[in-house]
Amino acid sequence: MNPISRHLSVLCFFCLIPMLVAASSQGKSASSVATPAPAAILPLPKSFPPVSDYADMFSSKTEKKISRMLDTYKRQSGLGVMVMTIGSLRGDDINMYADRVLDASGKHALLIIARREGKIALMLDEDLEGRFSQADARRLISSDIVTHFQAGLYDKGIEAAVKTLITTLGTAPLHKSK
């Protein structure tokens, strides 16, 4: 990876969602949960489908529905968008990991959720600068994701977030293409 990222971290949101943290601590109090030692760089996935739910947060029906939405969006706009959940960052930085995934995948946008840490990041390729603001990202994460996730409605939250993301990005073609 180049020392200077060509991706924009629109927003890295640390939303310590009680439901996510509680699920990962398995009933232990926050003070008794051991913090993992910083690990080697989290490995990249072998493939980059539109939806990679490695943390098993969504139903298979929702995964298929979102995959279809993102495939349709790619055909209409030429923009590749990916949603990924991971169980844990294992000491890695969410922005650095998201940057590596986005670079390796060739996609234009990545919405990533680290379940154990309760972190959410939205990473956009620099080609999308100006299409999605910090305010758009905050709204997407707080209104679409966090509100639903705190109520245990993971499927509804991710579906709402993807709809907001692709609607806000629009379908105008990029001047640069991947």
C-alpha positions as CSV (number, residue, x, y, z in Angstrom):
1,M,0.0,0.0,0.0
2,N,1.2,3.5,-0.8
3,P,2.2,5.6,2.3
4,I,-0.4,8.2,1.2
5,S,-3.9,6.8,1.0
6,R,-5.9,7.5,-2.1
7,H,-9.1,6.9,-0.1
8,L,-11.1,9.3,2.0
9,S,-12.2,8.2,5.4
10,V,-15.6,9.9,5.4
11,L,-16.3,8.9,8.9
12,C,-15.0,6.5,11.5
13,F,-17.6,6.3,14.1
14,F,-17.0,4.7,17.5
15,C,-20.4,3.7,18.5
16,L,-20.0,1.4,21.4
17,I,-23.3,-0.2,20.7
18,P,-24.4,-1.9,23.9
19,M,-25.8,-4.9,22.1
20,L,-22.6,-5.5,20.2
21,V,-20.3,-5.1,23.2
22,A,-22.6,-7.2,25.4
23,A,-22.6,-10.0,22.8
24,S,-18.8,-10.0,22.6
25,S,-18.2,-10.0,26.3
26,Q,-20.4,-13.0,27.0
27,G,-21.8,-11.6,30.2
28,K,-18.6,-10.3,31.7
29,S,-18.4,-6.7,33.0
30,A,-16.4,-4.3,30.8
31,S,-13.6,-4.1,33.3
32,S,-13.1,-7.9,33.4
33,V,-13.0,-8.3,29.6
34,A,-9.4,-8.8,28.5
35,T,-8.2,-6.4,25.8
36,P,-6.5,-8.4,23.1
37,A,-2.8,-7.6,22.6
38,P,-2.1,-5.8,19.3
39,A,-2.0,-8.4,16.7
40,A,-0.4,-8.6,13.3
41,I,-2.2,-6.8,10.6
42,L,-5.6,-8.3,10.1
43,P,-5.6,-10.4,6.9
44,L,-7.6,-9.3,3.9
45,P,-10.4,-11.5,2.7
46,K,-9.7,-13.8,-0.3
47,S,-12.7,-12.3,-2.3
48,F,-14.7,-9.1,-2.3
49,P,-18.4,-9.7,-2.9
50,P,-20.8,-6.9,-2.3
51,V,-21.7,-8.2,1.1
52,S,-19.2,-10.0,3.4
53,D,-20.9,-10.7,6.7
54,Y,-18.0,-12.4,8.6
55,A,-19.6,-11.4,11.9
56,D,-22.9,-13.1,11.1
57,M,-24.9,-10.0,12.0
58,F,-27.5,-10.3,9.2
59,S,-29.9,-12.9,8.0
60,S,-29.1,-14.7,4.7
61,K,-32.3,-13.1,3.2
62,T,-30.9,-9.6,4.0
63,E,-27.5,-10.5,2.7
64,K,-29.0,-11.6,-0.6
65,K,-31.3,-8.5,-0.8
66,I,-28.4,-6.1,-0.2
67,S,-26.1,-8.0,-2.7
68,R,-28.8,-7.6,-5.3
69,M,-29.2,-3.9,-4.5
70,L,-25.5,-3.3,-4.8
71,D,-25.2,-5.4,-8.0
72,T,-28.0,-3.3,-9.5
73,Y,-26.4,-0.1,-8.3
74,K,-23.1,-1.1,-9.9
75,R,-24.8,-1.8,-13.2
76,Q,-26.5,1.6,-13.1
77,S,-23.7,3.7,-11.8
78,G,-20.5,1.8,-12.4
79,L,-19.7,2.3,-8.7
80,G,-18.7,-0.7,-6.7
81,V,-19.9,-0.6,-3.1
82,M,-19.1,-3.2,-0.4
83,V,-20.6,-3.9,3.0
84,M,-18.4,-5.9,5.4
85,T,-18.8,-7.0,9.0
86,I,-15.9,-8.5,11.0
87,G,-16.0,-10.1,14.4
88,S,-13.0,-8.2,15.7
89,L,-10.2,-5.9,14.5
90,R,-7.8,-7.9,16.6
91,G,-5.8,-4.7,17.4
92,D,-5.9,-3.3,13.9
93,D,-7.1,0.2,13.2
94,I,-10.5,0.3,11.5
95,N,-9.5,3.1,9.1
96,M,-6.2,1.4,8.1
97,Y,-8.0,-1.9,7.6
98,A,-10.8,-0.3,5.6
99,D,-8.3,1.4,3.4
100,R,-6.5,-1.9,2.7
101,V,-9.8,-3.6,1.9
102,L,-11.0,-0.9,-0.4
103,D,-7.6,-0.8,-2.2
104,A,-7.5,-4.5,-2.7
105,S,-11.1,-4.8,-3.7
106,G,-11.1,-2.2,-6.4
107,K,-14.5,-1.0,-5.1
108,H,-15.4,2.7,-4.7
109,A,-17.0,2.6,-1.2
110,L,-16.8,0.4,1.8
111,L,-19.1,0.4,4.9
112,I,-17.4,-1.7,7.5
113,I,-18.6,-2.8,11.0
114,A,-16.3,-4.3,13.6
115,R,-18.8,-6.1,15.9
116,R,-16.7,-6.6,19.0
117,E,-15.3,-3.1,19.2
118,G,-18.6,-1.5,18.1
119,K,-16.8,0.5,15.5
120,I,-18.2,1.6,12.1
121,A,-16.3,3.2,9.3
122,L,-17.2,4.4,5.9
123,M,-14.4,4.6,3.4
124,L,-14.7,6.2,0.0
125,D,-12.4,6.3,-3.0
126,E,-11.1,9.7,-3.7
127,D,-13.1,9.7,-7.0
128,L,-16.2,10.2,-4.9
129,E,-15.0,13.3,-3.1
130,G,-17.9,15.8,-2.9
131,R,-20.6,13.2,-3.4
132,F,-20.8,12.2,0.3
133,S,-20.2,14.7,3.1
134,Q,-19.2,14.2,6.8
135,A,-22.8,15.2,7.6
136,D,-24.2,12.6,5.3
137,A,-22.0,9.9,6.9
138,R,-23.0,11.0,10.4
139,R,-26.7,10.8,9.5
140,L,-26.3,7.4,7.8
141,I,-24.5,5.9,10.8
142,S,-26.5,7.5,13.6
143,S,-30.0,7.4,12.0
144,D,-29.8,4.2,9.9
145,I,-27.3,2.0,11.7
146,V,-27.0,2.9,15.4
147,T,-30.6,3.5,16.0
148,H,-31.6,0.2,14.5
149,F,-28.7,-1.8,15.9
150,Q,-29.4,-0.6,19.5
151,A,-32.9,-2.0,19.1
152,G,-31.4,-5.3,17.8
153,L,-32.7,-4.6,14.3
154,Y,-29.5,-5.4,12.4
155,D,-31.1,-6.3,9.1
156,K,-33.3,-3.2,9.0
157,G,-30.3,-1.0,10.0
158,I,-27.9,-2.2,7.3
159,E,-30.6,-2.2,4.6
160,A,-31.5,1.4,5.5
161,A,-27.8,2.4,5.5
162,V,-27.2,0.9,2.1
163,K,-30.2,2.6,0.6
164,T,-29.1,6.0,2.0
165,L,-25.5,5.4,0.8
166,I,-26.4,4.6,-2.8
167,T,-29.1,7.3,-3.0
168,T,-26.7,9.9,-1.7
169,L,-23.9,8.8,-4.0
170,G,-26.2,8.9,-7.0
171,T,-25.8,7.3,-10.4
172,A,-23.8,9.9,-12.3
173,P,-20.7,8.2,-13.8
174,L,-17.2,9.1,-12.6
175,H,-14.7,10.8,-14.8
176,K,-12.2,8.2,-13.7
177,S,-13.1,4.5,-13.9
178,K,-12.0,1.5,-12.0
